[in-house]
Amino acid sequence: MPVLVVVGAQWGDEGKGKIIDLLTERADVVARYQGGHNAGHTVVVGMNEFILHLVPSGILHKGKKCIIGNGVVVDPAALLEEMDAMTKRGIKFDKNLLISKNAHLIMPYHKALDVASEKLKGNKKIGTTGRGIGPAYADKINRKGIRMADLLDEKTFREKLSCNTGEANFMLERFYNAPLVNQDQVYDEYQGYARRLKKYIADTTLYLSEAIAGKKKVLAEGAQGTHLDVDHGTYPFVTSSSPTAGGACTGLGIGPNTITEVLGIVKAYTTRVGSGPFPTELNDKTGELLRERGKEYGATTGRARRCGWADTLIIRHAVRVNGMTSAAITKLDVLDTLEELKICVGYKYKGKLYEEMPSELAVLEQGVPQYITMPGWKQTTIGIKKYEDLPKKARTYVEKLCKLSGVKPSIVSTGPRRDETIILERPFQTVKKR
């Protein structure tokens, strides 16, 4: 049976949470493969809104096994806070959640270093959330990270903690002139987390291998979006992991031949949080309208998102690097009141027209976007469930956006709720010919 990977096609915040929640109905296992609690998925179930940071969205469905994979970096305090809040709302975890033994821990010194580093950069800061994600991944790559398995071994944990805290405190004191981290306090705190999390920590790669062999349907979800990928995004204004489809293989320990579908989530316009280039950004009343109608504020931080027109160069790049088999178009209803819409089809920089995504920051920062203009439909699309019931101009916009991006639409979202969705092609049905 297939593994379906869901990826963001832009800079994150495309509405993955709702789509993943919708797809979970047909899945047996929902597995998160990268990122940390710097990302958030907002899911509306009936009249209830859930904001998830580390726990996979499948936890909102009974009987779905949820996996936090080895590619995720976990702040145990944040995870337990999220679990406790959801338990109070009737969500059960005991038989439904597994955390990889190989997932790396975010430690207090990671957060301290993250904040101190951003402060030192001044107006050249990356725009991190200050939650320790980057430093935790840096320790992982430097081969000195602390994993969930280490948390369960007091001797190993204390040895690694002592070494890492000493080094971190040297940097905090001598380079950043920042407060130090108390090693003994951290040890006691994390032993408490170990006692609470022990029953969830498991060999998730083995579990997933057996689930796939047993014909289970696996939904793999990432955080952020393609253009925040450390390799394929707008570097250095990126995250520290791989939100692209390839990250699902390394972040869960599954083979690439198990993936049969890659669904890209494409917002009908474009948003970005934090620093970095954004060619189609609108710093005017239209940008403000998109922000307010789309409620474009970060689920994790509350930060206002930067808003702009749809950009087919960045979507087409996402189609290529992810091997996207189809797209879910989200937040179409946000465009309902506009007289006209624009779609970016190129950038002009120093007399040259770029029709494919450039790697050079100068082109992205200074290039002039080249647009086609399309008429708005000036009708509400909220809650429409059949494609033929959309206004003709709305259908034309969706079809043009997808054609220019080189991907077929399989889902169109017309509102935040599960039932405010048009399904053109059911998930877990496409099987690649090998």
C-alpha positions as CSV (number, residue, x, y, z in Angstrom):
1,M,0.0,0.0,0.0
2,P,1.2,3.6,-0.6
3,V,3.0,6.1,1.4
4,L,1.6,9.5,0.8
5,V,3.9,12.5,1.5
6,V,2.4,15.9,2.1
7,V,4.7,18.9,1.5
8,G,4.3,22.7,1.4
9,A,5.0,24.1,-2.0
10,Q,5.9,27.6,-0.8
11,W,7.4,29.1,2.4
12,G,5.1,27.1,4.8
13,D,1.8,28.1,6.2
14,E,0.0,26.8,3.1
15,G,-2.8,25.2,5.1
16,K,-1.2,21.7,5.5
17,G,-2.9,21.1,8.8
18,K,-6.4,21.0,7.4
19,I,-5.4,18.9,4.4
20,I,-3.5,16.4,6.5
21,D,-6.4,16.2,8.9
22,L,-8.7,15.5,6.0
23,L,-6.5,12.8,4.5
24,T,-6.0,11.1,7.8
25,E,-9.5,9.6,7.5
26,R,-8.1,7.2,4.9
27,A,-4.7,6.7,6.6
28,D,-3.7,4.1,9.2
29,V,-0.5,5.8,10.3
30,V,0.4,9.5,10.4
31,A,4.1,10.2,10.7
32,R,5.9,13.6,11.2
33,Y,9.4,13.5,9.6
34,Q,11.2,16.8,10.3
35,G,11.2,20.2,12.1
36,G,10.4,21.0,15.7
37,H,7.9,23.1,17.6
38,N,8.7,26.2,15.6
39,A,6.0,25.2,13.2
40,G,2.2,24.9,13.8
41,H,-0.7,23.2,12.1
42,T,-4.1,24.7,12.7
43,V,-7.0,22.2,12.4
44,V,-10.7,23.1,12.7
45,V,-12.9,20.2,13.8
46,G,-16.6,21.3,13.9
47,M,-16.6,24.3,16.1
48,N,-13.2,23.4,17.8
49,E,-9.8,24.7,16.8
50,F,-6.7,22.7,17.5
51,I,-3.1,24.1,17.1
52,L,-0.6,21.3,16.8
53,H,3.2,21.9,17.0
54,L,4.9,18.5,17.4
55,V,2.1,15.9,17.6
56,P,0.9,14.7,14.2
57,S,-2.6,15.8,13.2
58,G,-3.8,12.2,13.1
59,I,-4.1,12.3,16.9
60,L,-7.5,14.0,16.3
61,H,-8.8,10.8,14.8
62,K,-9.5,7.7,16.8
63,G,-7.5,4.6,16.1
64,K,-4.7,6.3,14.1
65,K,-1.1,5.6,15.1
66,C,0.9,8.8,15.2
67,I,4.7,8.8,14.8
68,I,7.3,11.5,15.7
69,G,10.1,10.4,13.5
70,N,13.9,10.5,13.9
71,G,14.1,13.6,11.7
72,V,12.2,15.7,14.2
73,V,14.0,17.6,17.0
74,V,11.9,17.4,20.2
75,D,11.7,19.9,23.1
76,P,10.2,17.5,25.7
77,A,8.8,20.4,27.8
78,A,6.9,21.7,24.7
79,L,5.8,18.2,23.7
80,L,4.4,17.4,27.2
81,E,2.7,20.8,27.4
82,E,1.0,20.1,24.1
83,M,0.0,16.6,25.1
84,D,-1.4,17.8,28.5
85,A,-3.5,20.5,26.8
86,M,-5.0,18.1,24.4
87,T,-5.6,15.5,27.1
88,K,-7.8,18.0,28.9
89,R,-9.8,18.3,25.6
90,G,-10.4,14.5,25.5
91,I,-7.6,13.4,23.2
92,K,-5.9,10.1,24.2
93,F,-2.3,9.3,23.6
94,D,-1.4,6.0,25.4
95,K,-2.0,3.7,22.4
96,N,-1.7,6.2,19.6
97,L,1.7,7.9,19.9
98,L,5.2,6.7,19.3
99,I,8.4,8.8,19.4
100,S,11.6,7.7,17.7
101,K,14.5,6.6,19.8
102,N,16.7,8.4,17.4
103,A,14.9,11.8,17.5
104,H,17.2,14.5,18.9
105,L,16.4,16.6,22.0
106,I,16.3,20.3,22.1
107,M,18.1,21.4,25.2
108,P,17.9,24.7,27.2
109,Y,21.4,25.6,25.9
110,H,20.1,25.3,22.3
111,K,17.4,27.9,23.0
112,A,19.9,30.2,24.8
113,L,22.3,30.0,21.8
114,D,19.5,30.5,19.3
115,V,18.4,33.7,21.0
116,A,21.9,35.0,21.6
117,S,22.9,34.3,17.9
118,E,19.9,36.1,16.5
119,K,20.5,39.1,18.7
120,L,24.1,39.4,17.6
121,K,23.1,39.4,13.9
122,G,21.1,42.6,14.3
123,N,19.3,43.6,11.1
124,K,20.9,40.5,9.3
125,K,19.0,38.0,11.5
126,I,17.5,35.0,9.9
127,G,14.1,35.4,11.7
128,T,14.1,32.2,13.8
129,T,11.6,31.6,16.5
130,G,14.3,31.4,19.1
131,R,13.2,27.9,20.1
132,G,16.5,26.2,19.7
133,I,15.7,24.3,16.4
134,G,18.8,25.4,14.5
135,P,21.4,24.7,17.3
136,A,19.8,21.3,18.0
137,Y,20.2,20.3,14.3
138,A,23.7,21.8,14.3
139,D,24.6,19.5,17.3
140,K,23.1,16.6,15.4
141,I,25.3,17.2,12.4
142,N,28.3,17.8,14.6
143,R,27.7,14.3,16.1
144,K,27.3,15.6,19.6
145,G,23.5,15.7,19.9
146,I,21.5,14.0,22.6
147,R,18.8,11.6,21.4
148,M,15.7,10.2,23.0
149,A,17.5,6.9,23.6
150,D,20.1,8.8,25.6
151,L,17.4,10.3,27.7
152,L,16.5,6.8,28.9
153,D,20.1,6.1,30.0
154,E,21.0,8.2,33.0
155,K,24.7,7.7,32.8
156,T,25.0,8.4,29.0
157,F,22.7,11.4,29.4
158,R,24.7,12.9,32.2
159,E,28.0,12.5,30.4
160,K,26.7,14.1,27.2
161,L,24.9,16.9,29.1
162,S,28.1,17.7,31.0
163,C,30.2,17.9,27.8
164,N,27.7,19.9,25.8
165,T,26.7,22.3,28.6
166,G,30.4,23.1,29.2
167,E,30.9,24.0,25.6
168,A,27.6,25.9,25.3
169,N,28.3,28.0,28.4
170,F,31.8,28.9,27.1
171,M,30.2,30.4,24.0
172,L,27.4,32.0,25.9
173,E,29.8,33.7,28.3
174,R,32.8,34.5,26.1
175,F,31.3,35.2,22.8
176,Y,27.6,36.2,23.4
177,N,27.9,37.7,26.9
178,A,24.7,35.9,27.7
179,P,23.5,34.1,30.9
180,L,24.8,30.6,31.5
181,V,22.8,27.3,31.7
182,N,22.7,25.4,35.0
183,Q,23.7,21.8,34.2
184,D,22.3,20.3,37.4
185,Q,18.9,21.9,36.9
186,V,18.7,20.7,33.4
187,Y,19.6,17.2,34.5
188,D,16.8,17.0,37.1
189,E,14.3,18.6,34.7
190,Y,15.0,16.2,31.9
191,Q,15.0,13.1,34.1
192,G,11.4,14.1,34.9
193,Y,10.6,14.3,31.2
194,A,12.2,10.8,30.8
195,R,9.9,9.3,33.3
196,R,6.8,10.7,31.5
197,L,7.9,10.0,28.0
198,K,9.5,6.6,28.4
199,K,6.4,4.6,27.4
200,Y,6.1,6.4,24.1
201,I,9.8,6.0,22.9
202,A,10.2,3.2,20.4
203,D,12.0,2.0,17.3
204,T,9.7,3.8,14.9
205,T,11.6,2.8,11.8
206,L,10.9,-0.8,12.5
207,Y,7.3,0.0,13.3
208,L,6.9,1.8,9.9
209,S,8.6,-1.0,8.0
210,E,6.2,-3.6,9.5
211,A,3.2,-1.3,8.9
212,I,4.2,-0.8,5.2
213,A,4.8,-4.5,4.8
214,G,1.4,-5.1,6.4
215,K,-0.3,-3.0,3.7
216,K,-1.0,-0.1,6.0
217,K,-1.6,3.4,4.5
218,V,1.0,5.8,5.8
219,L,0.7,9.6,5.6
220,A,4.0,11.4,6.0
221,E,3.8,15.0,7.1
222,G,6.4,17.7,7.3
223,A,6.5,21.2,8.7
224,Q,7.3,24.4,6.9
225,G,7.6,24.4,3.1
226,T,9.9,23.6,0.2
227,H,11.5,27.1,0.1
228,L,12.5,26.8,3.7
229,D,14.4,23.5,2.9
230,V,18.1,23.8,4.0
231,D,19.2,22.5,0.5
232,H,16.5,23.7,-1.8
233,G,15.1,26.8,-0.2
234,T,16.1,30.5,-0.3
235,Y,19.3,29.9,1.7
236,P,20.3,31.2,4.2
237,F,16.8,32.3,5.1
238,V,15.7,28.7,5.6
239,T,15.0,26.2,8.4
240,S,17.6,23.7,9.5
241,S,16.1,20.5,8.1
242,S,14.5,19.1,4.9
243,P,10.7,19.7,4.5
244,T,10.9,18.4,1.0
245,A,9.7,14.9,0.1
246,G,13.2,13.4,0.4
247,G,13.2,14.4,4.0
248,A,10.5,11.8,4.6
249,C,12.9,9.0,3.7
250,T,15.7,10.2,6.0
251,G,13.4,11.5,8.7
252,L,11.4,8.3,9.1
253,G,13.8,5.7,7.9
254,I,11.7,4.5,4.9
255,G,12.9,3.7,1.4
256,P,12.1,6.0,-1.5
257,N,10.4,3.1,-3.3
258,T,7.7,3.1,-0.6
259,I,6.5,6.6,-1.6
260,T,3.7,6.4,-4.3
261,E,2.2,9.9,-4.0
262,V,3.5,13.4,-3.1
263,L,0.8,16.0,-2.5
264,G,1.9,19.6,-2.6
265,I,-0.1,22.1,-0.7
266,V,-0.3,25.4,-2.7
267,K,-1.9,28.5,-1.2
268,A,-3.9,30.4,-3.8
269,Y,-1.6,33.4,-3.0
270,T,1.8,33.5,-1.3
271,T,2.9,34.2,2.3
272,R,6.1,34.2,4.2
273,V,7.1,34.7,7.8
274,G,10.3,36.2,9.0
275,S,13.2,37.5,6.9
276,G,14.2,36.5,3.4
277,P,13.4,37.4,-0.2
278,F,9.8,37.5,-1.3
279,P,9.5,38.7,-4.9
280,T,5.7,39.0,-5.1
281,E,5.2,40.6,-1.6
282,L,2.5,43.3,-1.4
283,N,3.2,46.1,1.0
284,D,-0.2,47.8,0.3
285,K,-3.9,47.5,0.9
286,T,-4.2,44.3,-1.1
287,G,-1.5,42.7,1.1
288,E,-3.3,43.9,4.2
289,L,-6.6,42.5,2.8
290,L,-5.1,39.1,2.2
291,R,-3.6,39.1,5.7
292,E,-6.9,39.9,7.4
293,R,-9.2,37.7,5.2
294,G,-6.7,34.8,5.4
295,K,-6.0,35.3,9.1
296,E,-2.3,35.2,8.2
297,Y,-0.8,35.2,11.7
298,G,1.6,32.4,12.8
299,A,0.0,29.5,14.7
300,T,3.2,29.2,16.8
301,T,4.4,32.8,17.3
302,G,1.4,35.0,16.3
303,R,3.7,36.9,14.0
304,A,2.0,38.6,11.0
305,R,2.8,36.9,7.7
306,R,4.0,38.8,4.7
307,C,1.5,38.4,1.9
308,G,1.7,38.6,-1.9
309,W,0.5,37.2,-5.3
310,A,0.9,33.6,-6.4
311,D,4.3,32.8,-7.8
312,T,4.6,30.0,-10.4
313,L,8.4,30.0,-10.3
314,I,8.5,28.9,-6.7
315,I,5.7,26.4,-7.2
316,R,7.2,24.9,-10.3
317,H,10.5,24.5,-8.4
318,A,8.6,22.7,-5.6
319,V,7.0,20.4,-8.2
320,R,10.4,19.3,-9.5
321,V,12.3,18.8,-6.2
322,N,9.5,17.0,-4.5
323,G,8.2,14.9,-7.5
324,M,4.7,16.2,-6.7
325,T,2.0,14.1,-8.2
326,S,-0.8,16.6,-7.5
327,A,-1.6,19.8,-5.7
328,A,-4.1,20.9,-3.1
329,I,-5.1,24.5,-3.7
330,T,-5.9,26.2,-0.3
331,K,-7.5,29.4,0.8
332,L,-9.2,30.1,-2.6
333,D,-12.0,31.8,-0.7
334,V,-9.6,34.5,0.6
335,L,-9.5,35.9,-3.0
336,D,-13.3,36.2,-3.3
337,T,-13.5,40.0,-3.0
338,L,-10.7,41.0,-5.4
339,E,-11.5,42.8,-8.7
340,E,-8.4,41.3,-10.3
341,L,-5.7,38.8,-9.5
342,K,-2.1,38.5,-10.6
343,I,0.1,35.5,-11.1
344,C,3.9,35.8,-11.3
345,V,5.4,34.1,-14.4
346,G,9.0,35.5,-14.2
347,Y,11.5,37.9,-12.7
348,K,13.4,40.6,-14.6
349,Y,16.8,41.5,-13.3
350,K,19.4,43.6,-15.0
351,G,17.7,43.2,-18.4
352,K,17.5,39.4,-18.1
353,L,14.2,37.5,-17.8
354,Y,14.2,34.6,-15.3
355,E,11.4,32.1,-16.0
356,E,12.7,29.4,-13.5
357,M,13.5,29.7,-9.8
358,P,17.0,31.3,-9.4
359,S,19.4,30.4,-6.6
360,E,21.0,33.9,-6.5
361,L,19.6,36.0,-3.6
362,A,20.2,39.2,-5.6
363,V,17.8,38.1,-8.3
364,L,15.1,37.2,-5.7
365,E,15.6,40.3,-3.7
366,Q,15.9,42.9,-6.5
367,G,14.2,41.2,-9.5
368,V,11.0,42.7,-10.8
369,P,8.2,40.2,-10.9
370,Q,6.5,39.8,-14.3
371,Y,2.7,39.2,-14.0
372,I,-0.3,38.0,-15.9
373,T,-3.5,39.6,-14.8
374,M,-6.8,37.7,-14.4
375,P,-10.3,38.9,-13.5
376,G,-11.6,38.2,-10.0
377,W,-14.9,36.4,-9.5
378,K,-16.4,38.7,-6.9
379,Q,-18.5,35.9,-5.5
380,T,-18.2,33.8,-2.3
381,T,-16.7,30.4,-2.7
382,I,-16.8,29.5,1.0
383,G,-18.0,26.0,1.7
384,I,-18.5,25.0,-2.0
385,K,-18.0,21.2,-2.3
386,K,-18.3,20.6,-6.0
387,Y,-15.8,21.9,-8.5
388,E,-18.5,22.7,-11.1
389,D,-20.3,24.9,-8.5
390,L,-17.3,27.3,-8.3
391,P,-17.6,30.5,-10.2
392,K,-16.3,30.1,-13.7
393,K,-13.5,32.7,-13.1
394,A,-12.4,30.9,-10.0
395,R,-12.1,27.7,-11.9
396,T,-10.1,29.5,-14.6
397,Y,-7.8,30.9,-12.0
398,V,-7.2,27.5,-10.4
399,E,-6.6,25.8,-13.8
400,K,-4.2,28.6,-15.0
401,L,-2.2,28.5,-11.7
402,C,-1.8,24.8,-11.9
403,K,-1.0,24.7,-15.7
404,L,1.7,27.4,-15.2
405,S,3.1,25.4,-12.2
406,G,3.1,22.1,-14.0
407,V,0.9,20.1,-11.6
408,K,-2.7,18.9,-11.6
409,P,-5.1,19.9,-8.8
410,S,-6.6,17.1,-6.7
411,I,-8.1,19.1,-3.9
412,V,-9.5,22.6,-3.6
413,S,-10.1,24.1,-0.1
414,T,-12.9,26.6,0.2
415,G,-12.8,27.2,3.9
416,P,-11.1,26.1,7.2
417,R,-13.4,23.2,8.1
418,R,-13.1,19.6,7.0
419,D,-16.3,19.7,4.9
420,E,-15.4,22.9,3.1
421,T,-13.4,21.0,0.5
422,I,-13.6,19.9,-3.1
423,I,-12.1,16.5,-3.8
424,L,-11.2,16.0,-7.4
425,E,-9.1,12.9,-6.8
426,R,-9.1,10.7,-3.7
427,P,-5.8,10.2,-1.9
428,F,-4.0,6.8,-1.6
429,Q,-5.2,5.8,-5.0
430,T,-2.3,6.7,-7.3
431,V,0.3,4.0,-7.6
432,K,3.5,4.6,-9.5
433,K,4.4,2.1,-12.2
434,R,7.9,0.8,-11.4
